[in-house]
Amino acid sequence: MDAERYLQLGMGWVARSHWIEYLQPATAGDEIVVETRVSEMKKATSKRVYRILRRRDRELLARAETHWHS
């Protein structure tokens, strides 16, 4: 469903938990890229995973996930 349909139904998604692992530091001036994808989708829950990279060398700085509940 799209956001408008959730609003019509009086529903929405709530972040239930976050996890992040820091692997490398970023420094002032670094451009950061956050890649995200849905890794699990069920009727009332979802898990989204993230990769946080430094743009210039694509070095993985952190990885994370969020668990969502509707």
C-alpha positions as CSV (number, residue, x, y, z in Angstrom):
1,M,0.0,0.0,0.0
2,D,1.1,3.6,-0.5
3,A,1.3,6.2,2.2
4,E,-2.1,7.7,1.2
5,R,-3.9,4.3,1.8
6,Y,-2.2,3.9,5.2
7,L,-3.6,7.4,6.2
8,Q,-7.1,6.5,5.0
9,L,-7.0,3.4,7.2
10,G,-5.5,5.2,10.1
11,M,-2.5,3.0,10.1
12,G,1.3,3.5,9.6
13,W,4.7,2.0,10.3
14,V,6.6,2.4,13.6
15,A,10.3,1.7,14.1
16,R,10.5,-1.0,16.8
17,S,14.3,-1.4,17.0
18,H,17.5,-0.1,15.4
19,W,20.9,-1.8,15.3
20,I,24.1,-0.2,13.9
21,E,27.7,-1.4,13.7
22,Y,30.4,1.3,13.2
23,L,33.3,0.0,11.2
24,Q,35.4,3.0,10.1
25,P,35.3,6.7,10.9
26,A,34.1,9.4,8.6
27,T,35.8,12.8,8.8
28,A,34.8,16.3,8.1
29,G,34.3,16.9,4.4
30,D,33.6,13.2,3.6
31,E,30.6,12.6,1.4
32,I,28.5,9.7,2.7
33,V,26.2,7.4,0.8
34,V,23.5,5.4,2.5
35,E,22.2,2.3,0.6
36,T,19.0,0.8,1.9
37,R,16.8,-2.1,1.0
38,V,13.9,-4.0,2.4
39,S,15.3,-7.5,3.4
40,E,12.1,-8.9,4.9
41,M,8.5,-8.0,4.3
42,K,5.6,-9.7,6.2
43,K,2.0,-8.8,6.8
44,A,2.7,-6.5,9.8
45,T,6.5,-6.4,10.0
46,S,9.4,-5.4,7.8
47,K,13.2,-5.3,8.1
48,R,15.2,-2.7,6.3
49,V,19.0,-3.0,6.1
50,Y,21.5,-0.2,5.4
51,R,25.1,0.2,4.2
52,I,26.8,3.5,5.0
53,L,29.7,4.2,2.6
54,R,32.3,6.9,2.0
55,R,31.6,8.1,-1.6
56,R,35.2,8.6,-2.8
57,D,36.5,5.1,-2.1
58,R,33.2,3.2,-1.4
59,E,34.7,2.1,2.0
60,L,32.1,0.5,4.2
61,L,31.8,2.8,7.3
62,A,28.8,1.2,9.0
63,R,26.0,-1.3,8.6
64,A,22.6,-1.1,10.2
65,E,19.1,-2.5,10.3
66,T,15.7,-1.3,11.4
67,H,12.8,-3.5,12.4
68,W,9.4,-1.9,11.6
69,H,5.9,-2.8,12.7
70,S,2.6,-1.6,11.3
